Amino acid sequence: MKDYIEERAMEIAEYIINEKATVRQTAKVFGVSKSTVHKDVTERLPKINPLVASQVKRILDKNKAERHIRGGKATRMKYRNIHE
């Protein structure tokens, strides 16, 4: 694995841990695709640093469990703004 990919994976992991960020938010900040973020944290990171990978996995699992709530809030805001 190239050094810059390992560095990016670690930077992405630190960002997700510190900000409790979603894959989409992280992708936007780092200027990469959601697929790249996902591959970095699910495939590459466990090989680089398994402990950090498990922390990131916990956060992403929590985000995944809560995404239907965030989606509902976004829809509510959208229609609230249309009717005002």
C-alpha positions in Angstrom: 0.0 0.0 0.0 1.3 3.4 -0.9 2.3 5.7 2.0 -0.1 8.5 1.0 -3.0 6.1 1.2 -2.0 4.9 4.6 -1.7 8.6 5.8 -5.1 9.5 4.3 -6.7 6.5 6.0 -5.3 7.5 9.4 -6.3 11.2 8.8 -9.8 10.1 7.9 -10.0 7.9 10.9 -8.9 10.7 13.2 -11.4 13.0 11.7 -14.3 10.5 12.1 -13.3 9.8 15.7 -12.9 13.5 16.7 -15.9 14.9 14.9 -18.2 11.8 15.1 -18.6 12.4 11.4 -20.5 10.4 8.8 -19.0 9.0 5.7 -20.6 11.7 3.6 -19.3 14.5 5.8 -15.8 13.0 5.8 -15.8 12.6 2.1 -16.7 16.2 1.6 -14.0 17.5 3.9 -11.3 15.4 2.4 -12.4 15.9 -1.2 -12.7 12.1 -2.0 -15.7 9.9 -2.8 -17.8 8.1 -0.2 -16.5 4.9 -1.6 -12.9 5.9 -0.9 -13.7 6.8 2.6 -15.6 3.6 3.2 -12.8 1.5 1.7 -10.1 3.3 3.7 -11.9 2.7 7.0 -13.2 -0.8 6.4 -10.5 -2.5 4.4 -7.2 -0.5 4.8 -7.4 0.8 8.3 -7.7 -2.6 10.0 -4.4 -3.6 8.4 -2.8 -0.3 9.5 -4.2 0.1 13.0 -6.8 -2.4 14.2 -7.5 -0.4 17.5 -8.3 2.8 15.6 -10.3 0.8 13.1 -12.6 -0.6 15.9 -13.2 2.9 17.2 -14.2 4.2 13.8 -16.4 1.1 13.2 -18.3 1.9 16.4 -18.9 5.5 15.3 -20.0 4.5 11.8 -22.3 1.7 13.2 -23.9 4.3 15.4 -24.3 6.7 12.5 -25.9 4.0 10.4 -28.3 3.1 13.2 -29.4 6.8 13.5 -29.5 7.7 9.8 -33.3 7.2 9.5 -33.7 9.8 12.2 -31.5 12.3 10.4 -33.3 11.6 7.2 -36.6 12.3 8.8 -35.4 15.6 10.2 -34.1 16.7 6.9 -37.4 15.9 5.2 -39.3 17.8 7.9 -37.0 20.8 7.5 -37.4 20.7 3.7 -41.2 20.8 3.8 -41.3 23.3 6.6 -39.2 25.7 4.5 -41.4 25.2 1.4 -44.6 26.0 3.3 -43.2 29.2 4.9 
